[in-house]
Amino acid sequence: MRPEALFDISQPNLNFDKPLYDINEMRKINPQRHEMEQLTGIVHIDREANGLIGFKDVTEDEFWIQGHMPGFPLMPGVVMCECAAQLAGFYARKFELLAGDFLGFGGMNDVRFRLPVLPKQRLLLMAKVVEIRVKRRAEFAFQGYVNDRMVFSGNMIGVPINRDSKVDGV
């Protein structure tokens, strides 16, 4: 069963030509660079609902085009999830929901891919806080749309990561 949209995507105030936050503004919050930058802009923030809407303009120059899948460049599901994570991460860091130097994946649940995402398409992304343990853990619902059709959805957990965190003495 398809979940209900997290936000009304027919809102007339969504301005893709002049987003609230463009790539340069997002770089002040999100640490990803180069091939790992997966957002084009953020067009709506709703502090009362604890969520936001952003987008990724999928170009013909994406790093995955040549190999996934040759002759039919299909955006990998893991990259779609990374887009949603960067959107949620922007919100969590901008509004200081979590501590730490970075925000990491703590897990994903109920992820469903419904339709392919291809080059020259705009992937509209939504994320909304479902549960928060301030400074320790944030769970977000997320959705992606192309041409007003839901292409994927799920839930993710964000957790703080510190630069000095070490695994097995590494």
NUMIDO-239960 format. One record per residue: x, y, z of N, C-alpha, C in turn; residue number from 0; residue in three letters. Coordinates in steps of 0.1 Angstrom, whole numbers, plus 5000, padded with zeros to 4 digits. Each point is the difference from the previous one (the first is absolute). Layout:
BEGIN
+------+------+------+------+------+------+------+------+------+-------+------+
|  nxx |  nyy |  nzz | caxx | cayy | cazz |  cxx |  cyy |  czz | kolpa | fido |
+------+------+------+------+------+------+------+------+------+-------+------+
|    X |    Y |    Z |    X |    Y |    Z |    X |    Y |    Z |   NUM |  ALA |
...
+------+------+------+------+------+------+------+------+------+-------+------+
end
This chain:
BEGIN
+------+------+------+------+------+------+------+------+------+-------+------+
|  nxx |  nyy |  nzz | caxx | cayy | cazz |  cxx |  cyy |  czz | kolpa | fido |
+------+------+------+------+------+------+------+------+------+-------+------+
| 5008 | 4988 | 5000 | 4992 | 5012 | 5000 | 5009 | 5012 | 5000 |     0 |  MET |
| 4996 | 5010 | 4991 | 5008 | 5012 | 4999 | 4997 | 5010 | 5012 |     1 |  ARG |
| 5010 | 5005 | 5007 | 4998 | 5009 | 5011 | 4994 | 5014 | 4994 |     2 |  PRO |
| 4994 | 5007 | 5009 | 4995 | 5013 | 4997 | 5012 | 5009 | 4999 |     3 |  GLU |
| 4999 | 5010 | 4991 | 5011 | 5010 | 4998 | 5003 | 5007 | 5014 |     4 |  ALA |
| 5013 | 5002 | 5003 | 5004 | 5007 | 5012 | 4996 | 5015 | 4999 |     5 |  LEU |
| 5000 | 5005 | 4989 | 4997 | 5014 | 4997 | 4992 | 5002 | 4987 |     6 |  PHE |
| 4992 | 5010 | 4999 | 4993 | 5003 | 4988 | 5009 | 5005 | 4989 |     7 |  ASP |
| 5003 | 4992 | 4990 | 5010 | 5004 | 4990 | 4994 | 5010 | 4989 |     8 |  ILE |
| 4987 | 5003 | 5002 | 4994 | 5009 | 4990 | 5001 | 5014 | 5005 |     9 |  SER |
| 5007 | 5002 | 5012 | 5001 | 5014 | 5005 | 5006 | 5010 | 4990 |    10 |  GLN |
| 4993 | 5011 | 4998 | 5005 | 5009 | 4990 | 5013 | 5008 | 5004 |    11 |  PRO |
| 5004 | 4999 | 5013 | 5011 | 5007 | 5004 | 5013 | 4992 | 4999 |    12 |  ASN |
| 5000 | 4989 | 4994 | 5013 | 4992 | 4997 | 5007 | 5006 | 4988 |    13 |  LEU |
| 5011 | 5007 | 5003 | 5007 | 5007 | 4989 | 5013 | 4993 | 4998 |    14 |  ASN |
| 5000 | 4992 | 4989 | 5012 | 4992 | 4996 | 5011 | 5009 | 4994 |    15 |  PHE |
| 4996 | 5011 | 4994 | 5010 | 5009 | 4994 | 5007 | 5008 | 5010 |    16 |  ASP |
| 4994 | 5003 | 5012 | 5006 | 5008 | 5011 | 4997 | 4992 | 5013 |    17 |  LYS |
| 5007 | 4989 | 5002 | 4998 | 4992 | 5012 | 5004 | 5008 | 5013 |    18 |  PRO |
| 4994 | 4996 | 5011 | 5003 | 5006 | 5013 | 5015 | 4998 | 5002 |    19 |  LEU |
| 5005 | 4989 | 4997 | 5015 | 4996 | 5001 | 5004 | 4994 | 4987 |    20 |  TYR |
| 5010 | 5006 | 4994 | 5006 | 4994 | 4988 | 5013 | 4992 | 5004 |    21 |  ASP |
| 5007 | 4995 | 4991 | 5011 | 4992 | 5003 | 5010 | 5007 | 5009 |    22 |  ILE |
| 5003 | 5013 | 4997 | 5010 | 5007 | 5009 | 4995 | 5001 | 5014 |    23 |  ASN |
| 4987 | 5003 | 5002 | 4995 | 5001 | 5013 | 4999 | 4986 | 5007 |    24 |  GLU |
| 4997 | 4990 | 4993 | 5000 | 4986 | 5006 | 5014 | 4996 | 5004 |    25 |  MET |
| 5010 | 5004 | 4993 | 5014 | 4997 | 5003 | 5004 | 5005 | 5014 |    26 |  ARG |
| 4993 | 5011 | 5005 | 5003 | 5005 | 5013 | 4995 | 4991 | 5011 |    27 |  LYS |
| 4991 | 4991 | 4997 | 4994 | 4990 | 5009 | 5005 | 4986 | 4998 |    28 |  ILE |
| 4998 | 4995 | 4987 | 5003 | 4986 | 4997 | 5015 | 4999 | 4996 |    29 |  ASN |
| 5007 | 4990 | 5005 | 5014 | 4998 | 4997 | 5003 | 4993 | 4986 |    30 |  PRO |
| 4991 | 4994 | 4994 | 5003 | 4992 | 4988 | 5005 | 5009 | 4988 |    31 |  GLN |
| 5009 | 4995 | 4993 | 5006 | 5008 | 4988 | 5001 | 4991 | 4988 |    32 |  ARG |
| 5003 | 5006 | 4989 | 5003 | 4993 | 4987 | 4989 | 4991 | 4997 |    33 |  HIS |
| 5003 | 4987 | 4996 | 4990 | 4991 | 4996 | 4989 | 4997 | 5010 |    34 |  GLU |
| 5004 | 5002 | 5013 | 4990 | 4996 | 5010 | 4990 | 5011 | 5004 |    35 |  MET |
| 5001 | 5012 | 4994 | 4990 | 5010 | 5002 | 4988 | 4996 | 4991 |    36 |  GLU |
| 4989 | 4998 | 5007 | 4988 | 4994 | 4993 | 4988 | 5009 | 5001 |    37 |  GLN |
| 5001 | 5012 | 5004 | 4989 | 5009 | 5000 | 5003 | 5012 | 4991 |    38 |  LEU |
| 4989 | 5005 | 4993 | 5001 | 5012 | 4992 | 4995 | 5012 | 5008 |    39 |  THR |
| 4990 | 4999 | 5008 | 4994 | 5011 | 5007 | 4990 | 4995 | 5010 |    40 |  GLY |
| 4997 | 5010 | 5009 | 4989 | 4998 | 5010 | 4990 | 5011 | 4998 |    41 |  ILE |
| 4987 | 4996 | 4998 | 4990 | 5010 | 4996 | 4990 | 5002 | 5011 |    42 |  VAL |
| 4999 | 4992 | 5011 | 4990 | 5002 | 5010 | 5005 | 4995 | 5013 |    43 |  HIS |
| 4999 | 5007 | 5011 | 5002 | 4995 | 5014 | 4988 | 5003 | 5008 |    44 |  ILE |
| 4996 | 4990 | 5007 | 4988 | 5002 | 5009 | 5004 | 4996 | 5014 |    45 |  ASP |
| 5003 | 5010 | 5008 | 5005 | 4997 | 5014 | 4989 | 4994 | 5009 |    46 |  ARG |
| 4987 | 5004 | 4997 | 4989 | 4994 | 5008 | 4999 | 4986 | 4998 |    47 |  GLU |
| 5000 | 4996 | 4987 | 4999 | 4986 | 4996 | 5013 | 4992 | 5001 |    48 |  ALA |
| 5011 | 5007 | 5003 | 5014 | 4994 | 5001 | 5004 | 4993 | 4988 |    49 |  ASN |
| 4999 | 5007 | 4988 | 5005 | 4994 | 4988 | 5003 | 5010 | 4989 |    50 |  GLY |
| 5003 | 4995 | 4988 | 5004 | 5008 | 4989 | 4999 | 4993 | 4987 |    51 |  LEU |
| 5001 | 5009 | 4990 | 4999 | 4995 | 4986 | 5012 | 5005 | 4992 |    52 |  ILE |
| 5007 | 4991 | 4993 | 5011 | 5004 | 4992 | 4999 | 4993 | 4987 |    53 |  GLY |
| 5011 | 5001 | 4992 | 5000 | 4993 | 4987 | 5014 | 4997 | 4995 |    54 |  PHE |
| 5000 | 4991 | 4991 | 5013 | 4996 | 4993 | 4996 | 5000 | 4985 |    55 |  LYS |
| 5007 | 5009 | 4993 | 4999 | 4999 | 4985 | 5010 | 4990 | 4995 |    56 |  ASP |
| 4994 | 4989 | 4995 | 5009 | 4989 | 4996 | 5005 | 5003 | 4986 |    57 |  VAL |
| 5013 | 5001 | 4998 | 5006 | 5004 | 4988 | 5005 | 4988 | 4992 |    58 |  THR |
| 5005 | 5002 | 4988 | 5006 | 4990 | 4992 | 5015 | 4998 | 5004 |    59 |  GLU |
| 5005 | 5007 | 5009 | 5014 | 4999 | 5005 | 5001 | 4994 | 5013 |    60 |  ASP |
| 4990 | 4993 | 5006 | 5001 | 4994 | 5013 | 5011 | 4989 | 4999 |    61 |  GLU |
| 5006 | 4998 | 5012 | 5012 | 4990 | 5000 | 4995 | 4986 | 4997 |    62 |  PHE |
| 4988 | 4997 | 5002 | 4995 | 4986 | 4998 | 4995 | 4997 | 4986 |    63 |  TRP |
| 4999 | 5010 | 4992 | 4993 | 4998 | 4986 | 5007 | 4989 | 4992 |    64 |  ILE |
| 5013 | 5000 | 4999 | 5007 | 4991 | 4991 | 4998 | 4985 | 5005 |    65 |  GLN |
| 4999 | 4998 | 5013 | 5000 | 4986 | 5004 | 4986 | 4995 | 5005 |    66 |  GLY |
| 4990 | 5008 | 5002 | 4988 | 4996 | 5006 | 4988 | 5005 | 4992 |    67 |  HIS |
| 4994 | 4994 | 4992 | 5003 | 4988 | 4992 | 5004 | 5004 | 4986 |    68 |  MET |
| 5011 | 4995 | 4994 | 5004 | 5004 | 4987 | 4988 | 4999 | 4990 |    69 |  PRO |
| 4997 | 5011 | 4993 | 4989 | 5000 | 4990 | 4987 | 5004 | 5007 |    70 |  GLY |
| 4999 | 4999 | 5013 | 4988 | 5004 | 5007 | 5004 | 5006 | 5014 |    71 |  PHE |
| 5005 | 5012 | 5000 | 5005 | 5006 | 5012 | 4990 | 5002 | 5011 |    72 |  PRO |
| 5000 | 4991 | 5009 | 4990 | 4999 | 5011 | 5006 | 5005 | 5013 |    73 |  LEU |
| 4995 | 5010 | 5006 | 5005 | 5006 | 5013 | 5000 | 4989 | 5010 |    74 |  MET |
| 5012 | 4996 | 5006 | 5000 | 4990 | 5010 | 4992 | 5003 | 5012 |    75 |  PRO |
| 4993 | 4990 | 5006 | 4992 | 5003 | 5012 | 5008 | 5005 | 5011 |    76 |  GLY |
| 5012 | 4995 | 5001 | 5009 | 5005 | 5011 | 5003 | 5015 | 4999 |    77 |  VAL |
| 5000 | 5005 | 4987 | 5003 | 5014 | 4998 | 4987 | 5008 | 5003 |    78 |  VAL |
| 4989 | 4994 | 4997 | 4987 | 5007 | 5004 | 4999 | 5001 | 5015 |    79 |  MET |
| 5004 | 4990 | 5007 | 5000 | 5000 | 5015 | 5010 | 5010 | 5005 |    80 |  CYS |
| 5012 | 5001 | 4994 | 5009 | 5010 | 5003 | 4995 | 5015 | 4999 |    81 |  GLU |
| 4992 | 5002 | 4989 | 4994 | 5013 | 4998 | 4991 | 5003 | 5012 |    82 |  CYS |
| 4992 | 4991 | 5003 | 4990 | 5002 | 5011 | 5008 | 5002 | 5013 |    83 |  ALA |
| 5011 | 4992 | 5002 | 5008 | 5002 | 5013 | 5006 | 5014 | 5000 |    84 |  ALA |
| 5005 | 5005 | 4989 | 5006 | 5013 | 5000 | 4989 | 5011 | 5003 |    85 |  GLN |
| 4988 | 4998 | 4995 | 4990 | 5009 | 5003 | 4996 | 5000 | 5015 |    86 |  LEU |
| 4998 | 4988 | 5006 | 4997 | 4999 | 5014 | 5012 | 5005 | 5008 |    87 |  ALA |
| 5012 | 4997 | 4996 | 5012 | 5004 | 5007 | 5001 | 5015 | 5000 |    88 |  GLY |
| 4997 | 5007 | 4989 | 5000 | 5014 | 5000 | 4991 | 5006 | 5011 |    89 |  PHE |
| 4988 | 4994 | 5001 | 4990 | 5005 | 5010 | 5005 | 4997 | 5014 |    90 |  TYR |
| 5005 | 4988 | 5002 | 5005 | 4997 | 5014 | 5012 | 5009 | 5004 |    91 |  ALA |
| 5009 | 5003 | 4991 | 5011 | 5008 | 5003 | 4997 | 5015 | 5001 |    92 |  ARG |
| 4992 | 5004 | 4990 | 4996 | 5015 | 5000 | 4992 | 5003 | 5013 |    93 |  LYS |
| 4992 | 4992 | 5005 | 4992 | 5003 | 5012 | 5005 | 4992 | 5012 |    94 |  PHE |
| 5012 | 4996 | 5000 | 5008 | 4994 | 5011 | 4992 | 4989 | 5007 |    95 |  GLU |
| 4994 | 4991 | 4993 | 4993 | 4989 | 5006 | 5009 | 4990 | 5006 |    96 |  LEU |
| 5012 | 4998 | 4994 | 5010 | 4990 | 5004 | 5013 | 5007 | 5003 |    97 |  LEU |
| 5008 | 4994 | 5009 | 5013 | 5004 | 5003 | 5010 | 4994 | 4990 |    98 |  ALA |
| 5013 | 5001 | 5003 | 5010 | 4993 | 4992 | 5005 | 5009 | 4989 |    99 |  GLY |
| 5011 | 4995 | 4994 | 5007 | 5007 | 4989 | 4993 | 4997 | 4987 |   100 |  ASP |
| 4994 | 4988 | 4998 | 4993 | 4996 | 4988 | 4988 | 4993 | 5004 |   101 |  PHE |
| 4991 | 4998 | 4990 | 4988 | 4992 | 5001 | 5002 | 4988 | 4992 |   102 |  LEU |
| 4997 | 4988 | 5006 | 5001 | 4988 | 4993 | 4987 | 4992 | 5000 |   103 |  GLY |
| 5000 | 4990 | 4991 | 4988 | 4991 | 5000 | 5001 | 4991 | 5012 |   104 |  PHE |
| 4988 | 4999 | 5007 | 4999 | 4991 | 5011 | 4991 | 4988 | 4995 |   105 |  GLY |
| 4994 | 5001 | 4989 | 4992 | 4989 | 4994 | 4989 | 5006 | 4991 |   106 |  GLY |
| 4994 | 4990 | 4993 | 4989 | 5004 | 4991 | 4990 | 4989 | 5001 |   107 |  MET |
| 4987 | 5004 | 4999 | 4989 | 4990 | 5001 | 4990 | 5003 | 4989 |   108 |  ASN |
| 4993 | 4990 | 4996 | 4988 | 5001 | 4991 | 5003 | 5008 | 4987 |   109 |  ASP |
| 5012 | 4998 | 4995 | 5004 | 5007 | 4988 | 4993 | 4992 | 4988 |   110 |  VAL |
| 4993 | 5008 | 4991 | 4994 | 4994 | 4989 | 5003 | 5009 | 4988 |   111 |  ARG |
| 5004 | 4993 | 4989 | 5003 | 5007 | 4987 | 4988 | 4997 | 4991 |   112 |  PHE |
| 4994 | 5010 | 4994 | 4987 | 4998 | 4992 | 5002 | 5002 | 4985 |   113 |  ARG |
| 5009 | 5010 | 4997 | 5002 | 5003 | 4986 | 5014 | 5004 | 4998 |   114 |  LEU |
| 5005 | 4999 | 4988 | 5014 | 5004 | 4997 | 5002 | 5015 | 5000 |   115 |  PRO |
| 5012 | 5004 | 5003 | 5004 | 5014 | 4998 | 5011 | 5000 | 4990 |   116 |  VAL |
| 4999 | 5009 | 4990 | 5009 | 5001 | 4989 | 5006 | 5013 | 4998 |   117 |  LEU |
| 5011 | 5001 | 4992 | 5005 | 5013 | 4997 | 4990 | 5010 | 4994 |   118 |  PRO |
| 5002 | 5013 | 5002 | 4991 | 5010 | 4996 | 4987 | 5001 | 5007 |   119 |  LYS |
| 4999 | 4993 | 5011 | 4988 | 5001 | 5009 | 5004 | 5008 | 5013 |   120 |  GLN |
| 4990 | 5006 | 5005 | 5001 | 5007 | 5013 | 4994 | 4991 | 5011 |   121 |  ARG |
| 5008 | 4996 | 5009 | 4996 | 4992 | 5012 | 4997 | 5009 | 5011 |   122 |  LEU |
| 4987 | 5001 | 5003 | 4995 | 5008 | 5011 | 5001 | 4991 | 5013 |   123 |  LEU |
| 5006 | 5006 | 5010 | 5002 | 4992 | 5013 | 4993 | 5007 | 5011 |   124 |  LEU |
| 4995 | 4992 | 5009 | 4994 | 5005 | 5013 | 5005 | 4991 | 5011 |   125 |  MET |
| 5002 | 5007 | 5011 | 5004 | 4993 | 5013 | 4993 | 5007 | 5011 |   126 |  ALA |
| 4996 | 4992 | 5010 | 4992 | 5005 | 5012 | 5004 | 4992 | 5012 |   127 |  LYS |
| 5003 | 5007 | 5011 | 5004 | 4993 | 5012 | 4988 | 4992 | 5005 |   128 |  VAL |
| 5003 | 4987 | 5004 | 4990 | 4991 | 5005 | 5002 | 4999 | 5015 |   129 |  VAL |
| 5012 | 4999 | 5004 | 5004 | 4999 | 5015 | 5013 | 5006 | 5002 |   130 |  GLU |
| 5002 | 5007 | 5011 | 5013 | 5006 | 5003 | 5004 | 4998 | 5015 |   131 |  ILE |
| 5012 | 4996 | 5001 | 5007 | 5000 | 5014 | 5011 | 5011 | 4998 |   132 |  ARG |
| 4996 | 5011 | 5005 | 5009 | 5012 | 4997 | 5014 | 4997 | 5003 |   133 |  VAL |
| 5008 | 5004 | 4990 | 5015 | 4998 | 5000 | 5005 | 4986 | 4998 |   134 |  LYS |
| 4991 | 4990 | 5001 | 5004 | 4986 | 4999 | 4995 | 4992 | 4988 |   135 |  ARG |
| 4988 | 5002 | 4996 | 4994 | 4992 | 4989 | 4988 | 5007 | 4994 |   136 |  ARG |
| 4999 | 5000 | 4987 | 4988 | 5006 | 4993 | 4995 | 4990 | 4989 |   137 |  ALA |
| 4988 | 4997 | 5001 | 4994 | 4991 | 4990 | 4991 | 5009 | 4990 |   138 |  GLU |
| 5002 | 4998 | 4987 | 4993 | 5008 | 4990 | 4993 | 4990 | 4991 |   139 |  PHE |
| 4988 | 5004 | 4996 | 4993 | 4994 | 4988 | 5005 | 5008 | 4988 |   140 |  ALA |
| 5001 | 4993 | 4989 | 5005 | 5007 | 4988 | 4992 | 4995 | 4988 |   141 |  PHE |
| 4999 | 5008 | 4990 | 4993 | 4997 | 4987 | 5007 | 5007 | 4989 |   142 |  GLN |
| 5000 | 4994 | 4988 | 5004 | 5006 | 4988 | 4990 | 4999 | 4989 |   143 |  GLY |
| 4999 | 5011 | 4992 | 4990 | 5001 | 4989 | 5007 | 5004 | 4987 |   144 |  TYR |
| 4995 | 4995 | 4989 | 5003 | 5005 | 4987 | 4987 | 5002 | 4993 |   145 |  VAL |
| 4998 | 5012 | 4995 | 4987 | 5004 | 4993 | 4988 | 4996 | 5008 |   146 |  ASN |
| 5000 | 5004 | 5013 | 4989 | 4998 | 5009 | 4997 | 4985 | 5003 |   147 |  ASP |
| 5009 | 4991 | 4996 | 4998 | 4986 | 5003 | 5011 | 4996 | 5010 |   148 |  ARG |
| 4995 | 4993 | 5011 | 5010 | 4995 | 5010 | 5008 | 4989 | 4994 |   149 |  MET |
| 5014 | 5002 | 5001 | 5009 | 4990 | 4994 | 5007 | 4992 | 5011 |   150 |  VAL |
| 5001 | 5005 | 5012 | 5005 | 4993 | 5012 | 4996 | 5006 | 5013 |   151 |  PHE |
| 5001 | 4992 | 5010 | 4996 | 5005 | 5014 | 5006 | 4991 | 5010 |   152 |  SER |
| 5000 | 5004 | 5013 | 5005 | 4992 | 5011 | 5003 | 5009 | 5012 |   153 |  GLY |
| 5007 | 4994 | 5010 | 5003 | 5006 | 5012 | 5015 | 4998 | 5002 |   154 |  ASN |
| 5007 | 5010 | 5006 | 5014 | 4999 | 5003 | 5003 | 5005 | 5014 |   155 |  MET |
| 5011 | 4996 | 5005 | 5004 | 5004 | 5013 | 5013 | 5007 | 4999 |   156 |  ILE |
| 5001 | 5012 | 5005 | 5013 | 5008 | 5000 | 5006 | 5000 | 5014 |   157 |  GLY |
| 5013 | 4998 | 5000 | 5007 | 5000 | 5013 | 5013 | 5009 | 4999 |   158 |  VAL |
| 5004 | 5005 | 5011 | 5012 | 5009 | 5000 | 5012 | 4991 | 4999 |   159 |  PRO |
| 5010 | 5006 | 4993 | 5013 | 4993 | 4999 | 5011 | 5011 | 5003 |   160 |  ILE |
| 5009 | 4997 | 5009 | 5011 | 5009 | 5003 | 5013 | 4997 | 4993 |   161 |  ASN |
| 5008 | 5010 | 4996 | 5012 | 4998 | 4993 | 5009 | 4990 | 5008 |   162 |  ARG |
| 5000 | 5000 | 5013 | 5009 | 4992 | 5008 | 4994 | 4986 | 5003 |   163 |  ASP |
| 4989 | 4997 | 4994 | 4994 | 4986 | 5002 | 5010 | 4990 | 4993 |   164 |  SER |
| 5002 | 4989 | 5007 | 5009 | 4990 | 4994 | 4993 | 4987 | 5002 |   165 |  LYS |
| 5003 | 4991 | 4990 | 4995 | 4986 | 5000 | 5011 | 4991 | 5001 |   166 |  VAL |
| 5000 | 4992 | 5010 | 5011 | 4990 | 5003 | 5014 | 5006 | 5000 |   167 |  ASP |
| 5001 | 5011 | 5006 | 5013 | 5007 | 5001 | 5006 | 5006 | 4987 |   168 |  GLY |
| 4992 | 5001 | 4990 | 5004 | 5005 | 4987 | 5001 | 5015 | 5001 |   169 |  VAL |
+------+------+------+------+------+------+------+------+------+-------+------+
end
